[in-house]
Amino acid sequence: MHHTLDVISTNRVMYGSDWPVCLLSASYDEVYQLLKEILPIGVRSEEEARIIAINAAQLYRLERHCQNQKFDFYGERHPS
């Protein structure tokens, strides 16, 4: 992960999983914690948000579908 982020930056990396197959081995929270553990120390919260959500939303052009919704970077919906 360190090398990948050094070479291509957090602007071009996004999280992916084998959902829902991963649930056979671990809970969603455990899978998420594994991701957090492999992120290099010093990754800023903005960079983490890009890896976990923002880059995928931009790639799949989902920003406009979500613009009226209030979501944090971890998928939690908040009232407007």
Secondary structure, 3 states (H helix, E strand, C coil): CHHHHHHHCHHHCCCCCCCCHHHHCCCHHHHHHHHHHHCCCCCCHHHHHHHHHHHHHHHCCCHHHHCCCEECCCCCEECC
